[in-house]
Amino acid sequence: YRYIRNRPVFREAPAGSPISPNLAGRDAAAFAMCFQLYKASDPAFANRCLLAAEHIFDLANTSPKGDLLTVGPFDFYGETEWRDDMELGASQLSLALMSAGGRLPSTLPHTDPRFYLRRAAHWAHAYIAGPNDASDTLNLYDVSGLAHFELIRAMKTAGHPKDLEVSQADLVRD
């Protein structure tokens, strides 16, 4: 019970090192959602979440070699796809920035929601054109359906921009 109650944490690399893109995308999405949930009730906490989301997203290793970081042993949770995670993270960051109402932390690296909207569309296109598209969308780690939904929501909120790598129709078709 000791390890169930107090799960050990193992350092993968020094602080500031590239992060496995599957984890970076999901963690960025979670922190961006934290901002959206707490921006009115606890703005200081929300701002820390948004800063963390952008920092983690920027550290994503989008040219991974070998196995993605999941759990040990890799065969227990052998995730091979990460583009959908990056799409989800970028979609949530775009939605967070659009929902901020101009009240953003002064140290935020990126304040334009279209910065992340373009990245979300890029990663959606990369997923759709990639080797794992629709290969196993009902498992624990393929979040493409959720990512596509959130990207469509971000596209609608942004007024349906036409200069993205994917359209709403592309996402629905996929």
VMD Tcl script that draws the C-alpha trace (Angstrom):
set ca {
  {0.00 0.00 0.00}
  {2.95 2.33 0.56}
  {3.58 2.62 -3.20}
  {-0.09 2.86 -4.06}
  {-0.56 5.78 -1.68}
  {2.82 7.38 -2.43}
  {3.53 6.67 -6.06}
  {7.22 7.12 -6.82}
  {8.32 9.73 -9.33}
  {11.41 9.13 -11.43}
  {13.30 12.00 -13.05}
  {13.67 11.33 -16.78}
  {16.08 14.17 -17.59}
  {17.34 17.50 -16.22}
  {14.90 20.41 -15.96}
  {14.40 22.18 -19.29}
  {15.12 19.04 -21.34}
  {12.88 18.12 -24.27}
  {9.71 16.30 -23.22}
  {8.18 13.29 -24.97}
  {5.54 14.89 -27.24}
  {2.70 12.62 -26.13}
  {3.15 13.78 -22.53}
  {3.89 17.40 -23.47}
  {0.68 17.69 -25.50}
  {-1.54 16.16 -22.85}
  {0.05 18.07 -19.98}
  {-0.18 21.36 -21.90}
  {-3.87 20.63 -22.54}
  {-4.51 19.91 -18.86}
  {-2.79 23.12 -17.71}
  {-4.57 25.18 -20.39}
  {-7.90 23.77 -19.19}
  {-6.87 24.65 -15.63}
  {-6.48 28.26 -16.76}
  {-9.93 28.23 -18.35}
  {-11.52 26.78 -15.21}
  {-9.83 29.04 -12.64}
  {-9.30 32.35 -14.48}
  {-12.28 33.98 -12.73}
  {-12.12 32.36 -9.29}
  {-8.35 32.19 -8.77}
  {-6.53 34.30 -11.39}
  {-3.06 33.86 -9.85}
  {-3.35 30.07 -9.93}
  {-4.84 30.19 -13.43}
  {-1.95 32.31 -14.68}
  {0.58 29.82 -13.27}
  {-1.27 27.05 -15.08}
  {-1.18 28.93 -18.38}
  {2.52 29.68 -18.03}
  {3.18 26.00 -17.30}
  {1.07 24.95 -20.31}
  {3.03 27.14 -22.69}
  {6.38 26.13 -21.18}
  {5.61 22.42 -21.45}
  {4.26 22.77 -25.00}
  {7.43 24.61 -26.06}
  {9.60 21.79 -24.62}
  {7.90 19.08 -26.71}
  {10.37 16.95 -28.63}
  {8.58 16.86 -31.99}
  {11.30 14.73 -33.59}
  {11.32 11.80 -31.17}
  {13.65 8.85 -31.72}
  {12.83 5.45 -30.30}
  {10.02 4.71 -27.88}
  {7.86 7.50 -26.52}
  {8.00 8.01 -22.78}
  {5.04 6.22 -21.22}
  {5.68 3.79 -18.38}
  {8.18 1.07 -17.63}
  {8.11 -1.40 -19.17}
  {7.15 0.20 -22.47}
  {5.19 -2.93 -23.51}
  {2.69 -2.29 -20.71}
  {1.57 0.99 -22.29}
  {3.25 1.02 -25.68}
  {2.04 4.30 -27.12}
  {3.42 5.09 -30.58}
  {1.39 8.15 -31.69}
  {1.87 11.70 -30.37}
  {0.60 14.13 -33.03}
  {-2.95 13.95 -31.65}
  {-1.64 14.91 -28.20}
  {0.11 17.96 -29.63}
  {-3.09 18.90 -31.48}
  {-5.05 18.67 -28.22}
  {-2.51 20.75 -26.31}
  {-2.39 23.47 -28.96}
  {-6.20 23.54 -29.28}
  {-6.61 24.02 -25.53}
  {-3.92 26.71 -25.46}
  {-5.68 28.56 -28.27}
  {-9.02 28.31 -26.45}
  {-7.41 29.48 -23.21}
  {-5.92 32.57 -24.85}
  {-9.21 33.37 -26.62}
  {-11.07 33.10 -23.31}
  {-8.68 35.34 -21.38}
  {-10.39 38.60 -22.25}
  {-7.05 40.37 -22.54}
  {-6.00 39.44 -18.99}
  {-2.83 37.44 -19.58}
  {0.34 37.05 -17.52}
  {2.98 39.58 -18.58}
  {5.65 36.88 -18.90}
  {3.64 34.69 -21.28}
  {5.77 33.68 -24.29}
  {2.85 33.61 -26.75}
  {-0.26 35.77 -26.40}
  {-1.83 35.37 -29.87}
  {-4.40 32.53 -29.91}
  {-3.75 32.04 -33.64}
  {-0.18 30.97 -32.79}
  {-1.61 27.85 -31.16}
  {-4.53 27.51 -33.56}
  {-2.06 27.19 -36.45}
  {-0.05 24.65 -34.51}
  {-3.14 22.64 -33.65}
  {-4.13 22.55 -37.33}
  {-0.58 21.55 -38.26}
  {-0.56 18.63 -35.83}
  {-4.07 17.59 -36.90}
  {-2.90 17.50 -40.52}
  {0.22 15.56 -39.49}
  {-1.93 13.04 -37.60}
  {-4.39 12.62 -40.49}
  {-1.54 12.15 -42.99}
  {0.51 10.03 -40.58}
  {0.92 6.28 -40.25}
  {-1.40 5.81 -37.25}
  {-4.49 7.71 -38.42}
  {-7.60 5.83 -37.32}
  {-5.57 2.73 -36.51}
  {-6.86 2.37 -32.96}
  {-8.98 5.34 -31.94}
  {-10.83 3.54 -29.18}
  {-7.83 2.85 -26.96}
  {-6.54 4.68 -23.90}
  {-4.00 6.87 -25.60}
  {-5.32 7.92 -29.02}
  {-7.01 11.24 -28.27}
  {-7.53 12.25 -31.91}
  {-11.33 12.31 -31.63}
  {-11.19 14.65 -28.64}
  {-8.40 16.70 -30.23}
  {-10.35 17.12 -33.48}
  {-13.46 18.16 -31.53}
  {-11.52 20.76 -29.53}
  {-9.81 22.07 -32.67}
  {-13.21 22.51 -34.35}
  {-14.37 24.38 -31.25}
  {-11.29 26.62 -31.40}
  {-11.79 27.22 -35.13}
  {-15.41 28.26 -34.51}
  {-14.37 30.57 -31.67}
  {-11.74 32.15 -33.94}
  {-14.31 32.82 -36.68}
  {-13.49 29.90 -39.01}
  {-10.11 31.05 -40.38}
  {-9.42 29.78 -43.89}
  {-5.60 29.77 -43.77}
  {-5.14 26.62 -41.66}
  {-3.67 23.29 -42.77}
  {-6.98 21.52 -42.09}
  {-10.62 22.49 -42.35}
  {-13.55 21.56 -40.16}
  {-14.67 19.21 -42.94}
  {-11.25 17.47 -42.88}
  {-11.55 16.92 -39.14}
  {-15.11 15.63 -39.30}
  {-14.23 13.32 -42.20}
  {-11.30 11.90 -40.24}
}
mol new
graphics top color blue
foreach p $ca { graphics top sphere $p radius 0.5 }
foreach p [lrange $ca 0 end-1] q [lrange $ca 1 end] { graphics top cylinder $p $q radius 0.2 }
display resetview
